[in-house]
Amino acid sequence: MFVKSFPLDIVTRIRFFVEACWLPWLVQEPLFLKVFCETLLIPCRTNGDGRRLLETRLHFMPAWLLRDASLAPGGEALQLIHLPATSNVAENSPPGTSVHTFSVKLSASQSPVTPGFPLILNSSPLTDAFRVNRLSDTDFEVVTTGKEQLDFETGPNVFDLQIYVKDEVGVIDLQYLMVQVADVNEPPQFPGKLAEGLDLYIVEGAKPGFIYQVEAFDPEDTRRNVPLSYFLISPSKSFRMSANGTLFSTTELDFEAGHSSFHLIVEVKDSSGLKASTALQVNVVNINDEIPRFTSPTRVYRIPEELSVGTIVANVTAEDPDDKAVPSHLLYSISMASSYFMINQRTGTIQVAQRIDRDAGELRQKATISLEVLVRDRPAGGQENRALITFLVEDINDNPATCTKLTFSVLVPERAANGTLLLDLNPFCFDEDGEAPNNKFNFSTPSGVGSSGRFSQEPAGSGKIVLTGDLDYENPSNLAAGNEYTVMIQVQDIAPPYYKNDIYLYIVTRPENEFPLVFDKPFYIFNVSENRPAMTRVGQVHAADPDFPKSSIMYSISSGGAGLQYPNVFWINPKTGELQLVTKADHETVPVYTLRIQATNSEDTSLVTVTVNILDENDEKPVCIPNSYVLAIPEDLQVGTNIQNFKLTCTDLDSSPRSFRYSIGPGNINGHFTFSPDAGSNVTRLLLASRFDYAGGLDKTRDYRLLVYITDDNLLSGRKRAGALIETGTVTLSIKVIPQPTTMVTTTPWPRVTYQILKKNIYSSSAWYVPFVITLGSILLLGLLVSLVVLLAKAILRHCFWKTRVDKKLLAKKGGMKNPKREVVVETVQMSTVFDGEATDPVTGKIYEFNSKTGARKWKDLLTQMPRWREPSPWGAAPHRVVDGEGLGPQRGPEQEIDGLSDNAPAADAGLASQNGAGKPKHRNPALMSRVSPRPHPGN
């Protein structure tokens, strides 16, 4: 017990040392092994030589030693809860029976229990009857395994189990569980195979007496001192059982009487009233003590002659009283030799062995055959029996009537008269039977395909064939028969079994030529779709000559059938008359063809007119103008705007303008574009369906390539549209979205540079209305200019120049200053005239147009940029026009140029100086400064 005082590291070292080395030399030193085991309290055992052997490694150290080593560094130890403990389990418990439930308290590190733990390290005595099942991460139970039977009477009653647990950081614990096997009172048991049931055998006819001794035992009575009681659960008249288990028969058993087996249930009871039962099957053994008995009642059979070999004529049956269930073991034979019959030794069927002819040999004198049948129950020895079987052979009509010649050919003229004798069969036929009525015969009614109503016998059954119908070669009924008739007549006995012989008559009619060649219709009208390809069947003509035999008819096209591009649009099969297309027809080119078809045979020629209507089909695709187009739109274009006034004008050679339906295929990302109207018109316009959202991230691309489908199915319902021919045209549109300008418009007070923006109207040649509008606008503008010139001339004539000078002097006196000259620098810049975007001036708030490529801009309101003239002053000053060189302020350099679009830029007044400002510059009138003279500056 000195190990308890060892420090923890020393115990751990001992453990690792023993586990690693296993101390193989320890086994070879019995004395040291004994001291080692007793000192460390490790379970050991002794082998046959008296040496003590370690039963396990150091895992089986005493619990106090392992607990000393199970402390986690700096924390609480791993601990088994509800252990140690004592539990009970009933003997003979099934596998999985719960014995004890416990749990594990984790260490301070909260490390989980290692998989496979807890486990039973050792047991006393050693056993595999228990194992540990995991219920949860910390709950476990000990259950039975079923590998060893827990028997209170024969096995150990108490088991000491060592439960060992270990977590993932190496902290361990070990506790004991004592399991006590509880005694359970068990019923008696039958030993060995008797418990499963037993088969017993007894020979039939045996005297009543002892059969079998039944034995059982009580597991609780190990010394077997307490007697057991035996009895039959269902008593039988043929058996009884004594109290000590002896089975007796009470009657003599007969197998043939139906007592072949008996099922007995034997029950045993102990002193406590517990019972057990088993089954005894008593089988009665059959012995051969009875002769076979014939069961077939018939002994005399009537058979006809001429039966085929192998025909069954009788079936003799018998049975063996000793074995009625298996009659096939009986053997049959014919004791007297017979050449006419044979018997199947297994089944007893009698069959014909050779031909039986009533009219030949010994049977002609005596038509009786007798047989003796022998039946045995085994090949040799045993029991046997005999029976006499008689056969009466009956005479039959076995010689049929026949003829020396069975095939006849007759050639009959087409116009032969009715009643003409064609053939008499009596000289050719006879019957060899010697007795009446077997040698009598007659003839059946003539039959055959197409012969009905044309030939008959007169009188009936006489064999004289006469003509009774029409043999016209062209008669439809005769044509159906092919004018060749096969007549079959049977010669047959008048007595059973009415043997027959077939006689064939081949009657051929000679033809005559009587009718011309004609078509089956006076004219033909065929319809064919213009979409059908070459080799399409158009129709078929047919000509016929009623005369037979038929000669081949050849068909050809004598005239008609030529097209604009092909000399022959149609071809006719010369043998069948089937009319086919040589090439695809076009309804729009030639809607109707008229043909003349000729039919010719070896004798005649005939012509017929054939009209072929080319049915119109929807085989033309819609064609639109323009077929492709390039468009540019600003990013902020309003929804519903007709994009650059673009429109499609479509046509279709075989469809109504209201049949068009427009749809946009691939490329219409986010559905920004649509057509209006989208169906029912041949003219449609491209509209913006939804706004662009580049700032929100919804739209990414600025280049759209739209594939527009124009389908001519708008007038078709949904049901008709599925099976109709539909054509689709396409138009390709390329649309570029111009972004909003990101530059800010800046203004400076001095100097001012005015840009003149020249705009050119670029339009498509398909926009016919553009030149019309331009021409009309030019004429109106010219008229307006002429009227303005006239008004200007009148105004000049009304005012005098001296009045203007006087006014200037008066103004000079009043104001004490002259009108200062001001200079206006005009710079003309020619830029692209396509303004494809709009924006708002952040300074003035007005809307201006811009070019996305060059950056040029102009005000959207064009009227505000027209040059204006000042009205006459109150002092009579003449109208003053801003001219070059006038104005204040120095000339600006290129770095001082501004856009010139803001109306708030400071400038000198174009008229007199302001009295309040004393010559100071003030803001210009926007109406005067919005447009300047387009003449270039002299310095430019």
FIRO-587607 format. One record per residue (C-alpha): z, y, x. Coordinates in steps of 0.05 Angstrom, whole numbers, plus 5000, padded with zeros to 4 digits. Each point is the difference from the previous one (the first is absolute). Layout:
ZYX...
END
This chain:
500050005000499750455060492950224982502750474947502550465053493250055033496850684997493850064957495150045058502849365030499249624935493050264992498249795071502749314987495949954937493550235033501249565060501049374958494250174954495350125058501949435045502149494947504349705053495949375012504849785054505750074950497849384965500349595064507450185010504049694943506750245024497850735007496349964934506349784965504050585029494450504983499549784928507449984987501250675034494550384963501049604936492649804998498649394956498049415044498549284986500349375042494149555011500049265006501850035074506350414987496950655024501350634960493850394982499350714976497650004928497250705005499550605046505050565006498350244930505449504978505650355034506350084958499850564950505350415035495850005064493650214963503750534960502750305065492850045023497150274934502750715005494350505001500650505057504150584974499949774927502249524946498349265007495349584957504249624948499149424952503050154932503149454956500749565061503749585020500549654933500349324966494949794947498849384958493549654983499049414955497349365030492749834988498450744990492550154999496650425055501350744994506949944969504150625017506249835041502850685022497850734999501850505055497550655028499450355067503050675018495450345049502450295065500750745012492950035025497649764931495349535035497449484951501449265005495149645044494949594961502249274997507450195000505249844976499449275016504549395004501149895074504449394996503249554948505449495002497749474989492850135019495650074939493550304975502450034928500950765000496250635017500750754992495450384951498950755003501250364934499350715027500650375066507649895000501149454947499349265015501949334970501149295026496049494960498749255004493549775033499249314970498649715068506549604997503249714937507050264987503749384978507550024992500849255003495849855062499350655039504650545028504050394949501250635041495250405044502150565047494150485010499650555053496150604972496950425056496950684989496550475049496750684991494050295037504250355053503649365019506650104963502549334973505449694957502149284982504449724944501749344969498449724932503449364976495949624948503549464960495849484962502949894930500149314970495949904937500649394956493249645004497249504952498449285020493649895038495049435005498349805071493050035030493949904957504249794941501650734988492650154990498849404954498449275013494749514977502249294982495549404987501349374957495249424985498149904927503349404969506050035046506649784970505050564981505050175056501550435061494750515021503150535046506750275026500550774996504650345050502450725007505550385038504650594990499550525057507250204986502549295008498649885073503849344999496649794935506449754968498750304932495249574957493950314965497549844930492649814987496249974934493150074970498750674965495049714950502049274985494349484996499649354963497149675062505150255051507450155009504450265057507049825019505350515018499449845074492450155000496949314991493450014960498449384956494149794956501949764931493349704976494049625029494650515015492749874980494750445032494749854947504950214945499650725025506350005044496650205064505350515025506650314980502950685020507649995007504750585016506449795036506050485000506249965045506550374987506050135045507350064981499350764989494449914951494450245047493549634988493649835036493949634975493849655028493949654970498449265004492949784984500049254982492949725006498249324969495449615046494349674963498049285016493749604980502449554944494850134944492649764992494550534987498050104928492950194975500150644959492650064980499249694930492449885002497549325024492850014973495050565018493050144974495350305052492550174997495249725050496850395056506450375019499650325068503749705059507150295004500750134926507149884976499949514943507549844993506750225026505449465006507050285008506749685014507150205018505649725042506750034965503350035067496550665016497150354940500050675035495149765053494849544968494850125054503049465044497249454954493849645026494249774954494749485014494949544964502049285008493249704978493850225040495350484962493750335026499550514944506950345006505150235051507250254991503850555037506149665028504250634995498150274931497549384963493450344978494249514992493150265020492949744998498249675066492649874987494650104947501449674934493349844965500849704931492749794997499849625066503349405032506049644970502150594958493749934956503149334976507450205000502250715001507449875017503850105066507449785008504850215056507249815019504050595027506149875046505450525012505449955056505850455019499049865074494449735044503749345014505649674962503550394947498350004926493049934967496549954932493049834972495550234941493049784975494850564988493449894962493850455000494649964946493250275026495950344945492450054999497050705004493050294998499050055075492449995004497050694982493250124971495050235052492650175009494949825052498450745009505250554990495750625017493850244962495550625009495850284943495050605003499250344933494850544983502950674980497049964930501649264984501349884926506849804972500849254988496249805061502849355030501950125071503249335022502449324972505949705040500749324966495149635045504050205061507349844980504249354989507349715002501849345036506349844960499249334965504150104937499650514945502050534993500750075076492449935011498150534948498550735020497150654973497950695025503850654995497350674976495850355053504050555036499050485057499750735018494950354956497849364964503950114936495350084941493949825041500549245007503049454957499649264982496549764938503349604972506850145030502249515055493149685003498250265070493650344977499850735026495850494959498750765005503650414947500150715028495650565029498049955074497050715005500650195073501850734985505149844946506850285022503649364985494849615039500550515057507449885002498649275009494850155054494649634961502449385034504649554959504549455023501749544943505449485008500549394954505349465006498849274986506849704981503249374972502250014929506349615017505950255040500750235054493150304986496949965068494650525009494050145044496850695006492550084991496950665023493650304972496850595037495450394953495850575029496150534960493250255025499750784999494450494978498950745018500550464939503650675012498950635044504850315051504550564969506250405019506249904959500350754983494550514985503250495049506350055043504950575011504949955057505550485023502550055072504950485032497550465054505949795043497749275003497749795070493749645020499149274974503850184936497749604940496750464949498049494948495649394989493549884963497949324974493349734979498849314971494349544980502049554941495349465026503149435037500649775054501750675029496250315057503350505049499750744981499250555052502450714988497650655033500250754991493050234982501550754996505650515000506650035039497950505054505050545023499450655038502049685066498549274988493549684975503949464964507150114973500249324966498549275019499349414954501549285017493349644991503349364976505950244957497450684975506450345023498950755012503950295059500750675036496550085066503850645016505350434967497250394941501650734986500750254928499150725022493249835031496949504950504249834939495249494968495149495029494549644960497549345028494649514980502149285014494849445004501449264988494949465021499749254995494549515013496650164934501950694973502150715021504550494961502550725009506350354975502850715006506950095033503850664995505650115051504950574985503850265061507050164975503150635025506449895041504850465034497349895070499750725025505850335035502050714982497250515049503950655010498350665032502850145051500949315028504850265054503450675011504950355046505350464970505650435027505950234958506350405015506649655001502950424943494249914952502250014927500249354960494249944952495350435043492849775005499449895075494650485025496649934932497849315021496849574947496249344997493749914959498349274990494149634970498549274982493349724981502849494951506650314976502050574955503150635031506349864959500749315033502550275067507249915022502650325063505549745045502350155071500949405045503149975069502150655033503250354941506850005032505650224952494850104946498650745016492849984974496949834933493650114961499550354933497349724956501349315029495549654949494850124946495650515037494850015055503050655028507050035027504150465044504949875056506950284985506650035038504749544961506550145038502550495053500449825073506949925031499550015075506550375008503849464962496749445039496549694940493150145028498149855072492450035005495750614992493349645002498449624937494049544994499149824927495549444975498150174928497749434954495350164942499949414952495549954938504849614956503450564961496749814934502249275005506349734969504949615042497649344972492650155011501350305068502149325029493249684987495350605005495750195059503250615032497250425056504050475044497650575042503950355055500850705028503750175064504050655004503450275063505550504985503850405052506650344981500850675036507350165018503350674984499850525056506250015043498850685034503550634973496150644986502850565043498950754991500550575049499650754984495050205054494349915013496349674942494249525007496349804938496249344999494049934956499549284976493149764981499849434951494349524991499449564939498849295022498049544944496749344989492749964981502249614939503850614974494050314964504350514965502150345066493350355015499450184927506750344999498650345066493350274976502950254935505950325036495350335050495950314944506250274966502850265066493450345016500150344932507250225012498250295069494150384970504450304947505250205052494650345043497750394939507150214984501250205073493750445001502250354936506950135029497150315064495550464959505850234956504450235058498350565050501450005074502950725003505049814949502349495047500650495058504050484958504749464980500949815073501850715020504950074944503149365020500450245072503550624980504949644957501449445045498950345066496549395029493349665000498249304981501049605062494549535018501849275000496549445034498849334967498349425046495749514963499149325032495349524966501449275011495349484971503949374984499049384959499250194928503149374970507050174977502949334983507350194989504750504967506750285022504950564983501150595047507550005017500050765007496250234938500649384958492550014985495549395002494749945053494849485018499349695069495449565042503949395025495749945063499150725024506250314969496150574967503250294937498250484943503350254937498549594940498950634956493350265025500150644958505950295039495850005063494350424973499250705035502450574956498350765001505350534991499750414937498750765008506350395017502750534953497250535046493049754994499549635065494149545005501149254999502149785068497849335031503849705057495250005058500249765070504250405047504750264948507449844995506050055045502949585054497249715064495049445002503349315002498849485052498249284986507349795007501850484943495049714950502949764934497149624943498750624958501949674935506750354986500150614955506650265030497450195070501450745014493950475007498250744991497750244932492550094994500650674964504550605011506649945036506149924957503950654990506649635001498549615062497450585042494249595026504049375009496249364985501749664936498249334968492849934981497749904930498449264994494050174957497150435056501949575060498249324972492850045023496850445054492850155017496449405028496450415052501849815071504050475044495850395049504149745057498649274982
END
